[in-house]
């Protein structure tokens, strides 16, 4: 039936019992499978294997050739970037980028307190010191204003995470970074194909870093890559991440490449082959994700206890995950744990958000210990500590309001039936939430 907004009402009848209390679950449509490997990927991989029968060097990137280098050219062309360098993970791309922009042990790097930990562990691995900035309460991304509060004479770079596929405000961020001479590393691991105004994320900062691991917008099994417009950054990235044989091919004469004492983060050619075949589908897949998850947002409008995931006015959100906000004030007495428990019982693919504990309050940060006691903080020029209250928006979201719907990268094709059932589960729990309260609450 149509509501006043023209939206199809997704709630179950009042007479239906909550599944947690013995009723029937609302969500019966299974989650879509992801990743999807079509005949295109299988054919591309088969062709590469056939070529390798007569060319023993083809399935390697050691010499700067083969599927991996072909993939680098393809992603550079797709995103409109002058240079691309492949890696074996998104984390490896981030670590390589830090080295390539000149971050040294003891330098400070501004990072968000609300993100996947690997956006920060790469900083620690480089012997640099993370300084945590708070997030925007709507987009959950770092802002120039919160980053500015973390600035010090030791600051060398900023890691800007386009979290869940949502672009950060890069116009303000780049103005801030340029004013202070800072390198900007865009963490696009969850945002392949996202747009900031008319530009792809990952092509705006000094370096953009991507993942093709499980659950991303394109998937090659494992792998990553970085994009840059700087030839010098490209040279440093190759020197850092690729085999010395490739140094001889791709680095200019006289380039002082390290003498074999750095890691090699080479991508596997199978991953390169699969993702090169997926690239032409990326735009269509992202369009389908947007259609499906905007439909979920529309269906959740006005539902007590939940605020749909926001989309910024300046970007194209490509939905690695759908992450709305629990509003406990609208369901008095109902805890987030109980709310999520009821949704899971209804069959909804919902969990408490995956950050859980703000990064600046995790054990390693509070004890200032990574690999060894005091490292890398003992290399810094000032005493950097972390405490509750440093990032109030992050802390509140993690403690009270953060939830995730595990529909995002997998939301390709027509998912209207599943979207309708998920929304119906939210409406059902909201309408019957008093039945979930402890007796002391339910009598109020």
N, C-alpha and C positions, 0 to 999 in steps of 0.2 A: 504494500500500500504506500501511497505517496504522502510524505509529510509536507508541512507548510513551506519548507525550503525547496521542494521539488525533489528531494533526495528519497530514495527508497528506504523505508524504515527497516533496520536490520535486526531489531530486537525480537527475542522469542516471546510467546504469549506469557502473561503473568502466571498462568497456571503451571508452567513448566518448573520443575524443581532444579536447583543447581546440581550439577553432576557431582560436586564434592559432597553433597548431602544425599546422594542416591539417585539423582535424576539422570537423564540421558545426556551424553556429551553433545555439544553443538557442532563442533568441527569434525567432519567426517571425510572431507576431501584431503588426500595425502599431499604433503609438500612436494613441489616439483623437484625432479632430480637435477642436480648441478654438481660438476660441469656436464655439459652435453658434448659428446664427440660425434660429429656427423661423418658422412662419407668424405667430405672435403678434407678434414684433418687426417683421416686414415689414408686417403689417396696421396696427400702431400708427404706424409711420413713414409709411405711405401716408395714414392719416387726418390726420396733422399736415400733410403736404404739400397735401392737399386743402383744409384750412382756410386754409393760407397763400395759396391762390389768391384769396381774397376779403378777406384781412386782411394787408396788406403788413408789418405789425409783428409778426406771429405768430411767425415763425422768428427771433426775436432776444430776448435777455434784457435789452436796453438799458433797457427801460421797466419791468422787474420783472414780466413776464408771459410767457405762452407755455410751451412744453414744458420749458424749463429751470426755471422757478419751480414748475411742476407736479411736476417731478422732486424738487426740494428738499422740497416738502411730503410727497411719497411716502416719501422716505428718512427724514425726521424721524419720520413716523408709524410706519414699519416698525421703526426702532430704538428708538422710545420716547424720542426726544430733543426738547426744546422747540424747537430751532432747527437749521436746516441751511443752509449756504451752498455753492453749487456753484463749481467752479474748472475750469480746463482741463487739470489734471494733479494727481497726488498730490503732486508736489513743490511745485506752486503752493499747494496746501492747506496744506502744512507751512510754507512761507514766510509765507503769510497768517496762520497761527496764531501764529507767532513775533511778528509785528507786533501782532496783536490782544491778546496777553497782556502786551505792554509790553516785550518784549526790545529793548534799544537797542544801538547800536554800542559795543563795549568790554565789554558784559556777558559773563558766562560761562554756557554751557549744557552740562549733562552729557549725553553721548551714549554709546552703546555702541561699542566698538572693532570689533565683529563685526556688520556689517550692510551693506546696499546703500549706496554712497557718498552717494546723494541724501538720506539721512536726516541727513547732516552738511553737505552743500554748502548747504542752505537756511540753516543757521546762519551759515556764512561769508558768504553773500549778504547777510545782515542786518548784517554788520559785527561780529557777535558771535564769541566765541572758544570753540571746542569743547574740552571736557575729557573725555577718554576713560575710560570705566569698563569693567571686565571683565564677563564673562558667567557665568551659571550653566552648569556643565559638562554638565548633562542637557538643559535646555530651550533653551540658547544665547541666552537673553534677559537683559537687564539686571536686576540685583537691587538692593534697597534698601541692602544691605550694601556692594556694590561702588560704588554711587553715593555713599554717605556718605564714602568715602575721597577723593572728588573735590571735596567741598564747600569753598567759600571764601566770604569776604564778598561777592565779586563774582558769585556764582552767582544766576541769575535764574530758570532753568527747567530741566526735564529732558525729553529726548525718549526715550520708552519705545517700543521697536520690538517689536511682536508678530510676531517673525520666522518666516517660512515658514508662518504661520497659527497658531502656538503662542502662547497668551496668556502674558504676563509675570505675575508675582505682584503684582497691583495692590493687594491689601490692605496688604501691607507698604510698597509704594511710596507709596501715598497717605498712610499714617501718617507716613512719613519726610518727604514733601513738605510736608504740613500743619504738621509740627513746625518746619520751617525757612522757611515762607512762600514756597514755590516753586510756580510754575505747572507743570502736567504736561501735556505734549503727547503723546498716544498716536498713534504711527505705525501705522496699521492697513492700510497699502497691500496687505499680503499676507494679511490676516486678516478680510475682510468676512464677517460672520456668526459669527465666533468668539465664544465666551462665556467670561467669567470668573465662575465660580460661576453666579449667576442673572441676570447682566447682560451685555449686549453690550459687547465691547471698543469703545472709542471714545465710550462714554457715562459713563465713570468719572472720567477726568481732567478738566482744565480744557477741553481741546479734543481731539477725535478726528479724525484725518485719514485719508482713504481714497483709493484709486485705482481707476479702472475701465479701466485700460489693459490691454494684451495680457497674457494669462496670469493675470489675476486671477479671483476667484470669480464676479464678473459683469463683463462686458466691453462697453464702448460704443465701442471703437476707441481713443479717448484721453479722459481727463477725470478729475475727482476731486471731492471734496466734504469739508466739515468739519461736525462736529456739536458743539454746545455747549449747556449749560444756562444760560449767562450772556447776558442781553440786551446788556450792554455789549460783550462779546466779539463777539457777532453784529454789532453796529453797526460796530465797528472792522474786522471782516472784510469787511463790505460796502464800507466806505469804502476799504479797501485794494485789493479785488479786482474791483469792479464798476464799470460805466460811471457817470459823473456823473449821467446822466439817472435811473438807478435810485436814486442817493442821494436825489433829491428825493421819490421814492415811499416808500422804506423807512426812511430815517433820520428821527429826530424833528426837529421844528422847532428851529432854533438849533444843531443838531449841527454841530460844526466839522469838516466834511469837507475833505480837502485840495483845493486849487484846481487839480486836474487833473495834478498832478506825481507820481502814483504809477502803477504798472503796472495794467493790467486783465487779470485772469486768467479771462475769461468762458468758460464751457463752451459747446461747440457744441450746438445743439438736436438734431442727429441723435444724438449720444451720449446726451443726456438721454432722448430718445424710446426708444432701444433699451434702456437700462438700466431705465427705468421698467417696461417690459414684462417684463424679466427678474426683477425683484424678487420677484414671487410664487413664482418657482421656486428662489430662493436656498436656502431651508431644505432642500428635497428634494435639490438638487444637493450641498449640503454633507453631508447624510446619506449619499449614495452615495459621496462621496469618503472619508468616514470608514470605511464598510464595506469598501471596496476596499483602503485602505491599512492598516487594522488587519489585514486578511487577509494582506497582505504581511509585516507585522511578525510575525504568528504563524508564517508559513512560514519566516521567517529565524531564528526562535528556535533557539539551539544551533548555528547555522552558524559554524564557525571563521572568524575574521577580520572579522566584522561584528557590530555591535550595533545592533539595530533602533531606529528613531526613537522617542524617548520621548514620552509624553503626560503632562502634569502632572496632579496629583490635583485641581486647583482650576479646570481650564479645559477647554474644548471646542476641540480642535485641528482646523482646517478645511483644512489641507494645500494651501497654495500649491505647495509642493514636498515631496517625501519625502526627508529628509536623515538617513541613518543615520550610524554612526561606524565607520571602519576601525580595527581592533584589530591592529596589526602584530605585537604580541607573540605572537599566536596562529598566525601564519604566518611563522615565523622566516626571515629573509633575503629576504623578498618586499617590494619597495618598493611604496608606494602607486601610483606611476606605472605599474609593471608590472601590478599588480592591476587597475587601472582599464582599462589597455590590453587585458587578457585579457577583462574583462567586456564591453567595447565590441565586441570580436571575436565574442563570443557573441550579439551583437545587443541587449544590455541597454542601455537609455537612461541611461547612467551617465557622470558627469563628475567630475573633481575639483571640490570645492565652489566656488561662484562668488565668495566673498570673496577667496580666494587670499592676498592680502597684508593683514594687519591694518591698519585705517584709520589708526591712529596712527603706523604705520611707512611710510606711503606718501610719495612724494617731496615732494608739496606740503606735507605736515605737517612733515616733517623740515626742509625748507628754510623753513618758515613763509612761504609765498608763495601768495596767492590773489588773482588779478587784478593785483596789484602786489607788489613785494618788501616783506615785513614786514606786509602787510595781511592780516587785521585785527588781528594780535597787537599792533601798535604802538598800538592804541587802548585796550588793557587797563590795569588798575591793578596788575598783577603780571606777572612773566615766566613764561609758560607754555611748557614744552618737552615733547617726546615722545621716549621712548627704549625700546629693547628691554628687556623685563622689566617694563614698566609694567602689562601685561595678560597674565599668563602663561597663563591658560586659552585665551584667544583665540589667542595666539601658537602654542601647542601644537596646537590644532585646525587652524589654517591650515597649519602646517608638516607635520603628520603624519597627521591622522585625518579631515579634512573631505572628504566625498564627497556628491554629490547624485544622486538618481534622478529623471529628468524625467517623473515621474508625480505629478500633484497636482491642480491645477485641472481638468485634462483627464480626470480619473478618474471620470467620471460614467457611469451605466448599469452594466451587468454587465461588469466587467473581469476576471473570475475566470481566464479563459484566459491573458490577458496577465500577470496577477499570478503565476500558476503558473509561466510560462516565465521571468519575471525571477528569481523565487526559485530556480528550477532552475539558472539561470546562476551565481548566487552559490554554490550548493552544488557545482556542477561545478568551478568555479575553486578553491574551498577544498579539495576532495578531491584535485585534481591539481596543487596549487600547487607542489610540488617540481619538477615538470617545467618550471616557469617560472624556476627559480633559475639563477644563474650556476654554472658547474662547481665553483668554490671553495666555494659555499654548499651545493650539493646533495650534496657528499661528506661533510658534517659529520654 
